[in-house]
Amino acid sequence: MKNLIKCWVKETPVEPFARKVYDFFFQNNPPSNTDLTKDLVYNTQTFAVMKRVLKPDSNCIDVGCHEGAILTEMIRLAPKGTHFAFEPLPDLYQKLTVSFGNCPNVHIYDDALSDTEGTTVFQYVTSNPGYSGFRIREYEKPSETIEEITVRTNLLDNTIPEDTMIHLIKVDVEGAELEVFRGSVNTIKRNRPVIIFEHGLGAADYYGTTPEEVYDLLAGQCHLRVFLMEDWLRTNGQVCLKRTEFCQEFYHHTNFYFMAAP
């Protein structure tokens, strides 16, 4: 496993940070199986998948762009591609427009992607913006500060031109994955991209959605296979998750980051 992680991390933006984390935690005190540790592994896997999938002219979508770390890597790996990023938090959206304002091939939107078009209340977790979303969800700390704001919602299918081929989509929306996918069905079916997405207990269950619904949309309706990124990287896409296996990963909280691919 350690050698796999080294392979995933090498020559990616996360390598310097990963080395510091490894030196601090792993050399002296091996960490427990916490979500923080998993986040580091998922980040390295995400960069590794992108490195393997993207070509210089690939087109990408970042849903839940946050501060732009994934978008930056999309641009680095696919400098000739066209990239679409969505971030509804006003402060982060403004920062993204400044950071990527000189990139003519990058389009930043302040829409909160969903399966409906209009406006809605959005829970802005000011103490930890990464937890923000349509609904209040489970948080690590009970003292998180939340401000309700109004955001515009839209479908991905309304935004992406039909003549633009999409090669990779990243979705990190704190539980609203199914809503995003429902509003993206035409784009997904037309392009059959690689999709990297978060889907876990403590978030998605607050939306009343189930992993069965997510799997059925991606695999049944859009004809993609669903993977753990580790398995996809290790086997070159030969080992995918069955419906029951994907649901077990969710309900047991074994993993909460996945990918879908042809």
Sequence and secondary structure as in RCSB ss.txt:
>XXXX:A:sequence
MKNLIKCWVKETPVEPFARKVYDFFFQNNPPSNTDLTKDLVYNTQTFAVMKRVLKPDSNCIDVGCHEGAILTEMI
RLAPKGTHFAFEPLPDLYQKLTVSFGNCPNVHIYDDALSDTEGTTVFQYVTSNPGYSGFRIREYEKPSETIEEIT
VRTNLLDNTIPEDTMIHLIKVDVEGAELEVFRGSVNTIKRNRPVIIFEHGLGAADYYGTTPEEVYDLLAGQCHLR
VFLMEDWLRTNGQVCLKRTEFCQEFYHHTNFYFMAAP
>XXXX:A:secstr
 HHHHHHHHTTSTTHHHHHHHIIIIITTS   S HHHHHHHHHHHHHHHHHHH  TT  EEEES TTSHHHHHHH
HH TTS EEEE   HHHHHHHHHHTTT TTEEEE  EE SS EEEEEEEETTSGGG BSS    SSTT  EEEEE
EEEE HHHHS TTS   EEEE  TT HHHHHHTTHHHHHHH  EEEEE  TTTGGGGT  HHHHHIIIIIIS  E
EE HHHHHHHTS     HHHHHHHHHTTS  EEEEE 
